[in-house]
């Protein structure tokens, strides 16, 4: 378990998720606390990928530590308890999780925030509101780079 979050997980681990299946389908973990954004992301990405959603970065770390390894993480920057930036830091501090690509989505559009996220280890950054087709194109581009089979549109 990642030591920095050990105490938080023991008090806040209320996940009832079943986890990813063994279908062989590309798996995406979405970390988003806004219900509307969850619906949008599930609607557009769920057609092509297996989607699991965690409402906080803390819950996402717990989900990962339970053996649910996605091919890609899409995380909001500002999630409860632990930010998307903190999530990237935690993932990269673990030999087991550091190779998982991360796309940050955020309503913050300053260049400074984008640069900080990318320098911390985000593979991409997209500003809300965004065109879901653009996000899906960015997902496909990252998956191609890591050698995952992606279906062309």
VODREN-998405 format. One line per field, with one value per atom (N, C-alpha, C, O): x, y, z; atom name; residue number from 1. Coordinates in steps of 0.001 Angstrom, whole numbers, plus 500000, padded with zeros to 6 digits. Layout:
BEGIN
x	X	...
y	Y	...
z	Z	...
a	CA	...
k	NUM	...
# end
This chain:
BEGIN
x	500850	500000	500891	501939	500514	501270	501191	500093	502326	502301	501667	501040	501809	501298	499799	499298	499084	497625	497079	495865	497953	497542	496417	495407	496572	495569	494271	493195	494345	493126	492318	491090	492995	492280	491566	490449	492196	491579	490316	489441	490202	489013	487990	486821	488405	487500	487209	486595	487610	487420	486010	485764	485090	483701	483283	482097	484242	483941	483172	483504	482147	481403	481598	480844	482593	482844	483278	483942	482894	483289	484654	485402	484992	486268	486126	485033	487257	487286	487046	487366	486484	486251	487468	488425	487426	488520	488156	488507	487461	486992	488077	487904	489183	490217	489995	490837	488864	488559	489473	489813	489866	490687	489941	488755	490675	490062	490472	491654	489484	489744	489130	487953	489944	489469	489257	490173	488040	487707	487582	486862	488288	488241	487555	488158	486293	485463	484352	483633	484207	483181	481867	480851	481863	480652	479814	480278	478582	477718	477445	477407	477256	476979	478184	478024	479383	480592	480770	481195	480446	480528	479642	480056	478418	477484	478004	477948	478510	479047	480210	480255	481146	482318	481935	482463	481031	480594	479883	480092	479043	478288	479224	479059	480199	481058	482161	482451	482769	483878	483412	484106	482235	481728	481361	481195	481234	480940	482131	481964	483331	484537	485417	486273	485213	486109	485320	484169	485960	485372	485687	486849	484665	484804	484480	483491	485311	485008	485181	486086	484314	484362	484531	483817	485479	485672	485456	485988	484687	484396	485527	485424	486601	487728	489027	489034	490119	491435	491762	492412	491316	491545	490865	491463	489623	488907	489561	489594	490075	490760	491999	492259	492761	493945	493560	494224	492508	492021	491596	491910	490886	490428	491622	491594	492664	493864	494558	494991	494656	495357	494609	495175	493353	492585	492782	492069	493752	494098	493414	493500	492745	492049	492974	493070	493641	494650	494098	493852	493904	493403	494538	495718	494149	495116	495377	496406	494432	494501	493643	492613	494086	493299	492958	493818	491695	491263	490814	489883	491472	491165	490883	491572	489849	489606	490767	491331	491121	492197	491758	492523	490534	490056	489038	487836	489530	488649	488744	489738	487729	487735	488897	489298	489416	490452	491846	492822	491955	493242	493043	492097	493913	493735	494235	494920	493880	494394	495909	496566	496461	497915	498532	499560	497893	498356	498242	499098	497191	497014	498186	498734	498565	499706	500963	501711	501193	502372	502371	503399	501218	501118	501338	502040	500751	500928	502393	502912	503050	504441	505415	506562	504968	505839	505794	506548	504926	504770	505298	504881	506209	506719	505604	505683	504578	503488	502551	502006	502355	501373	501970	501238	503280	503853	503754	503892	503521	503434	502018	501808	501046	499667	499556	499799	499198	499060	497855	496841	498004	496963	496648	497543	495354	494872	494170	493292	494556	493898	492862	493142	491660	490627	490344	490273	490183	489994	489326	489471	488594	488021	489055	488834	490182	491261	492012	492485	492112	492722	494008	494461	494602	495836	496990	497050	497878	499044	499883	500447	499964	500750	500227	501015	498920	498319	498595	498971	498411	498664	500120	500408	501035	502463	502805	503565	502250	502518	502041	502746	500857	500337	501206	501545	501562	502388	503771	504309	504353	505665	505615	506613	504467	504311	504156	504414	503738	503646	502374	502202	501476	500279	500713	501649	500033	500340	499606	500003	498538	497776	496922	496725	496426	495593	494541	494862	493290	492220	491340	491015	490964	490204	488706	488228	487975	486500	485979	486595	484907	484201	484995	485735	484833	485568	484621	483528	485060	484329	484663	485832	483677	483962	484700	485487	484448	485152	486647	487475	486992	488410	489054	490170	488357	488895	489104	490135	488136	488269	489449	490143	489681	490834	492145	493103	492184	493390	493608	494741	492517	492606	493192	494121	492662	493163	494640	495406	495039	496444	497365	498416	496975	497801	497834	498892	496691	496652	497513	498162	497527	498411	499873	500668	500222	501611	502063	503233	501149	501545	501344	501542	500949	500855	499562	499517	498510	497206	496477	496567	495762	494925	493783	493077	493604	492478	491712	492285	490406	489591	489517	489346	489646	489543	488083	487220	487830	486451	486110	484988
y	498816	500000	501241	501234	502274	503508	504151	504486	504340	504771	506130	506327	507064	508416	508425	509270	507512	507527	506412	506228	505676	504538	504866	504162	505911	506268	506729	506361	507519	507992	506840	506839	505867	504742	503919	503453	503737	502898	503529	502815	504854	505511	505854	506076	505902	506352	505306	505642	504087	503075	502499	501526	503116	502666	502199	502196	501811	501415	500098	499142	500076	498836	498353	497503	498881	498525	497074	496526	496484	495113	495078	494118	496080	496105	495790	495536	495815	495537	494053	493206	493755	492362	491845	492584	490600	489986	489825	488821	490800	490694	490956	490633	491531	491902	493279	493781	493891	495236	496243	496058	497297	498348	498974	499288	499150	499603	501035	501378	501863	503254	503519	503244	504057	504493	505995	506748	506423	507845	508294	507683	509364	509927	511280	512263	511310	512506	512524	511538	513647	513731	514324	514216	514940	515552	514503	513900	514295	513258	513487	512533	514735	515050	514679	514082	515039	514690	513175	512635	512494	511032	510441	509541	510964	510474	510724	509846	511934	512280	511360	510804	511209	510384	508921	508266	508416	507027	506841	505838	507812	507716	507668	506829	508566	508645	507592	507017	507335	506388	504952	504008	504789	503453	502641	501425	503298	502581	501731	500669	502216	501562	500950	500116	501358	500942	500488	500880	499655	499311	500451	500822	501000	502190	501854	501178	502323	502339	503778	504477	504215	505598	505616	504924	506411	506675	508169	508974	508559	509975	510765	511984	510098	510820	510094	508901	510837	510242	509227	508214	509497	508575	507229	506173	507280	506043	505353	504124	506132	505549	504774	503684	505323	504616	503315	502294	503352	502135	501106	499921	501566	500715	500053	498857	500833	500312	499286	498234	499599	498705	497394	496435	497352	496109	495258	494276	495639	494833	495216	494480	496337	496812	497747	498933	497219	497992	498431	497598	499743	500252	500423	500412	500581	500915	502413	502865	503189	504652	505198	504622	506320	507034	508409	509101	508797	510163	510741	510226	511815	512362	513853	514620	514232	515647	516154	515400	517406	517979	518192	517934	518658	519008	517993	518148	516955	515952	516033	516532	515554	515625	514839	513794	515345	514707	514699	514959	514413	514284	514772	514355	515644	516215	515257	514276	515564	514800	514878	513918	516018	516185	515255	514624	515179	514251	512803	511974	512506	511158	510794	509695	511712	511462	511199	510262	512025	511865	510493	509817	510084	508772	507636	506671	507746	506700	506576	505468	507700	507676	507266	506921	507300	506857	505338	504774	504688	503234	502573	502921	501624	500903	500173	499971	499782	499016	499878	499401	501146	502002	503096	503756	503302	504484	504485	505538	503336	503306	503555	503591	503727	503978	505425	506341	505656	507032	507728	507103	509051	509852	511077	511805	511287	512525	513309	512783	514563	515442	516274	516834	516351	517255	518260	517902	519526	520551	521783	522105	522461	523751	524857	525954	524576	525559	525553	524512	526730	526763	527573	527921	527878	528660	527787	526587	528412	527723	527159	526072	527893	527453	526116	525227	525980	524735	523587	522496	523823	522772	522315	521118	523285	522957	522175	521209	522583	521882	520422	519505	520223	518851	518015	516875	518575	517845	517558	516470	518518	518304	517287	516624	517163	516181	514770	513790	514665	513346	513067	511965	514039	513833	513644	514291	512766	512526	513487	513686	514081	515064	515864	515466	516982	517880	518447	518927	518395	518958	519826	519457	520987	521971	521743	521545	521774	521719	523109	524088	523235	522172	521749	522543	520512	519985	519214	518816	519015	518198	516735	516357	515908	514509	513770	512863	514153	513515	513831	512991	515045	515400	514579	514084	514433	513614	512180	511571	511647	510278	510153	509136	511173	511159	511173	510496	511938	511985	510635	510170	510016	508687	507706	506965	507694	506781	507033	506089	508306	508637	508079	507514	508236	507712	506190	505585	505574	504109	503579	502543	504275	503873	503959	503067	505047	505233	504125	503742	503604	502553	501149	500146	501096	499814	499055	497847	499728	499076	499125	500112	498066	498060	499035	498989	499909	500841	500720	500578	500780	500699	502063	503076	502090	503353	503690	502815	504986	505447	505602	505982
z	500000	500000	500000	500645	499315	499268	500645	501089	501348	502746	502993	504033	502078	502296	502537	503280	501930	502044	502921	503005	503568	504375	505354	505385	506144	507148	506516	506988	505470	504820	504244	504327	503665	503075	504130	503905	505272	506288	506855	507345	506799	507335	506268	506585	505010	503956	502889	501876	503063	502025	502107	502819	501367	501364	499976	499648	499175	497803	497766	498466	496938	496728	495293	494821	494603	493217	493098	493978	492010	491726	491042	491228	490270	489578	488104	487599	487431	486006	485751	486586	484601	484207	483445	483214	483064	482307	480837	480218	480280	478899	477868	476692	478288	477342	476746	476001	477072	476584	477293	478461	476592	477179	478347	478255	479463	480710	481033	480993	481353	481723	483085	483318	483980	485287	485220	484890	485535	485543	486989	487779	487329	488677	488551	488121	488931	488727	489766	489927	490476	491516	491022	491709	489864	489332	488590	487623	489053	488466	486984	486206	486588	485187	484310	483245	484766	484007	483948	482927	485040	485041	483943	483213	483839	482817	481407	480547	481185	479860	479493	478396	480424	480144	479928	479029	480740	480572	479228	478545	478853	477594	476385	475500	476353	475171	475158	474109	476295	476318	476528	476152	477130	477425	476198	476286	475056	473803	473358	472757	473662	473157	474238	473942	475492	476567	477788	477984	478604	479892	480852	481022	481471	482310	483757	484040	484662	486097	486550	486094	487447	487920	489429	490155	489890	491315	491525	490761	492542	492760	493413	493545	493822	494418	494094	493793	494161	493924	495011	494750	496215	497318	497061	497267	496615	496283	495084	495019	494144	492987	493423	492912	494357	494844	495536	495361	496305	496956	495906	496022	494894	493794	493104	492816	492844	492199	493092	492622	494364	495283	495506	496032	495113	495173	493920	493713	493084	491923	490630	489647	490609	489408	488633	488948	487636	486922	485563	484691	485388	484106	483101	483453	481860	480821	480799	480296	481351	481327	482462	482812	483033	484040	483487	482943	483632	483336	484662	485281	485110	486428	486374	485703	487102	487349	488196	488989	488037	488835	490278	491207	490465	491809	492300	492085	492962	493549	495068	495595	495777	497240	497865	497352	498952	499777	499171	499874	497913	497244	495818	495150	495346	494007	492929	493215	491695	490569	490487	490084	490868	490898	491946	491699	493117	494153	493677	493986	492930	492391	491483	491578	490608	489716	490536	490254	491548	492403	493068	493108	493588	494237	493237	493539	492068	491059	490652	490514	490463	490009	491103	490815	492359	493451	493614	494408	492875	492966	491696	490592	491854	490687	489950	488738	490672	490082	489238	488243	489625	488962	488083	487346	488144	487492	485972	485349	485369	483902	483382	482170	484275	483840	483362	484147	482107	481623	482260	482569	482448	483096	482245	481817	482011	481395	482492	483175	482658	483624	482886	481826	483454	482951	484055	485231	483668	484688	484115	482935	484973	484611	484688	484175	485326	485414	484088	483631	483482	482155	482093	481003	483236	483190	482696	482965	481986	481465	482610	482493	483705	484862	485413	485735	485518	486021	485054	485481	483763	482769	482815	482801	482870	482900	484169	484112	485310	486570	486478	486899	485931	485790	484853	485168	483717	482757	483327	483120	484040	484652	485785	486069	486430	487506	486943	487642	485693	485078	484308	483787	484222	483399	481946	481477	481255	479848	478932	477784	479437	478674	479646	480794	479177	479983	479049	477962	479469	478652	479546	480675	479016	479790	479607	478490	480722	480705	480393	480812	479698	478992	477761	477182	477380	476234	475332	475738	474116	473158	473478	473412	473820	474139	473018	473286	471779	470658	470711	470358	471153	471294	472406	472247	473529	474616	474138	474424	473418	472919	471953	471957	471130	470220	471008	470636	472087	472934	473624	473751	474066	474674	473661	473984	472450	471411	471117	470925	471080	470798	471885	471581	473137	474232	474184	474358	473950	473889	472745	472890	471614	470500	470934	470640	471640	472086	473027	473014	473845	474785	474203	474890	472931	472245	472454	472218	472890	473042	471710	470979	471400	470199	470389	471396	469431	469478	468176	467096	468314	467109	466458	467136	465147	464432	464232	464157	464147	463973	462516	462181
a	N	CA	C	O	N	CA	C	O	N	CA	C	O	N	CA	C	O	N	CA	C	O	N	CA	C	O	N	CA	C	O	N	CA	C	O	N	CA	C	O	N	CA	C	O	N	CA	C	O	N	CA	C	O	N	CA	C	O	N	CA	C	O	N	CA	C	O	N	CA	C	O	N	CA	C	O	N	CA	C	O	N	CA	C	O	N	CA	C	O	N	CA	C	O	N	CA	C	O	N	CA	C	O	N	CA	C	O	N	CA	C	O	N	CA	C	O	N	CA	C	O	N	CA	C	O	N	CA	C	O	N	CA	C	O	N	CA	C	O	N	CA	C	O	N	CA	C	O	N	CA	C	O	N	CA	C	O	N	CA	C	O	N	CA	C	O	N	CA	C	O	N	CA	C	O	N	CA	C	O	N	CA	C	O	N	CA	C	O	N	CA	C	O	N	CA	C	O	N	CA	C	O	N	CA	C	O	N	CA	C	O	N	CA	C	O	N	CA	C	O	N	CA	C	O	N	CA	C	O	N	CA	C	O	N	CA	C	O	N	CA	C	O	N	CA	C	O	N	CA	C	O	N	CA	C	O	N	CA	C	O	N	CA	C	O	N	CA	C	O	N	CA	C	O	N	CA	C	O	N	CA	C	O	N	CA	C	O	N	CA	C	O	N	CA	C	O	N	CA	C	O	N	CA	C	O	N	CA	C	O	N	CA	C	O	N	CA	C	O	N	CA	C	O	N	CA	C	O	N	CA	C	O	N	CA	C	O	N	CA	C	O	N	CA	C	O	N	CA	C	O	N	CA	C	O	N	CA	C	O	N	CA	C	O	N	CA	C	O	N	CA	C	O	N	CA	C	O	N	CA	C	O	N	CA	C	O	N	CA	C	O	N	CA	C	O	N	CA	C	O	N	CA	C	O	N	CA	C	O	N	CA	C	O	N	CA	C	O	N	CA	C	O	N	CA	C	O	N	CA	C	O	N	CA	C	O	N	CA	C	O	N	CA	C	O	N	CA	C	O	N	CA	C	O	N	CA	C	O	N	CA	C	O	N	CA	C	O	N	CA	C	O	N	CA	C	O	N	CA	C	O	N	CA	C	O	N	CA	C	O	N	CA	C	O	N	CA	C	O	N	CA	C	O	N	CA	C	O	N	CA	C	O	N	CA	C	O	N	CA	C	O	N	CA	C	O	N	CA	C	O	N	CA	C	O	N	CA	C	O	N	CA	C	O	N	CA	C	O	N	CA	C	O	N	CA	C	O	N	CA	C	O	N	CA	C	O	N	CA	C	O	N	CA	C	O	N	CA	C	O	N	CA	C	O	N	CA	C	O	N	CA	C	O	N	CA	C	O	N	CA	C	O	N	CA	C	O	N	CA	C	O	N	CA	C	O	N	CA	C	O	N	CA	C	O	N	CA	C	O	N	CA	C	O	N	CA	C	O	N	CA	C	O	N	CA	C	O	N	CA	C	O	N	CA	C	O	N	CA	C	O	N	CA	C	O	N	CA	C	O	N	CA	C	O	N	CA	C	O	N	CA	C	O	N	CA	C	O
k	1	1	1	1	2	2	2	2	3	3	3	3	4	4	4	4	5	5	5	5	6	6	6	6	7	7	7	7	8	8	8	8	9	9	9	9	10	10	10	10	11	11	11	11	12	12	12	12	13	13	13	13	14	14	14	14	15	15	15	15	16	16	16	16	17	17	17	17	18	18	18	18	19	19	19	19	20	20	20	20	21	21	21	21	22	22	22	22	23	23	23	23	24	24	24	24	25	25	25	25	26	26	26	26	27	27	27	27	28	28	28	28	29	29	29	29	30	30	30	30	31	31	31	31	32	32	32	32	33	33	33	33	34	34	34	34	35	35	35	35	36	36	36	36	37	37	37	37	38	38	38	38	39	39	39	39	40	40	40	40	41	41	41	41	42	42	42	42	43	43	43	43	44	44	44	44	45	45	45	45	46	46	46	46	47	47	47	47	48	48	48	48	49	49	49	49	50	50	50	50	51	51	51	51	52	52	52	52	53	53	53	53	54	54	54	54	55	55	55	55	56	56	56	56	57	57	57	57	58	58	58	58	59	59	59	59	60	60	60	60	61	61	61	61	62	62	62	62	63	63	63	63	64	64	64	64	65	65	65	65	66	66	66	66	67	67	67	67	68	68	68	68	69	69	69	69	70	70	70	70	71	71	71	71	72	72	72	72	73	73	73	73	74	74	74	74	75	75	75	75	76	76	76	76	77	77	77	77	78	78	78	78	79	79	79	79	80	80	80	80	81	81	81	81	82	82	82	82	83	83	83	83	84	84	84	84	85	85	85	85	86	86	86	86	87	87	87	87	88	88	88	88	89	89	89	89	90	90	90	90	91	91	91	91	92	92	92	92	93	93	93	93	94	94	94	94	95	95	95	95	96	96	96	96	97	97	97	97	98	98	98	98	99	99	99	99	100	100	100	100	101	101	101	101	102	102	102	102	103	103	103	103	104	104	104	104	105	105	105	105	106	106	106	106	107	107	107	107	108	108	108	108	109	109	109	109	110	110	110	110	111	111	111	111	112	112	112	112	113	113	113	113	114	114	114	114	115	115	115	115	116	116	116	116	117	117	117	117	118	118	118	118	119	119	119	119	120	120	120	120	121	121	121	121	122	122	122	122	123	123	123	123	124	124	124	124	125	125	125	125	126	126	126	126	127	127	127	127	128	128	128	128	129	129	129	129	130	130	130	130	131	131	131	131	132	132	132	132	133	133	133	133	134	134	134	134	135	135	135	135	136	136	136	136	137	137	137	137	138	138	138	138	139	139	139	139	140	140	140	140	141	141	141	141	142	142	142	142	143	143	143	143	144	144	144	144	145	145	145	145	146	146	146	146	147	147	147	147	148	148	148	148	149	149	149	149	150	150	150	150	151	151	151	151	152	152	152	152	153	153	153	153
# end
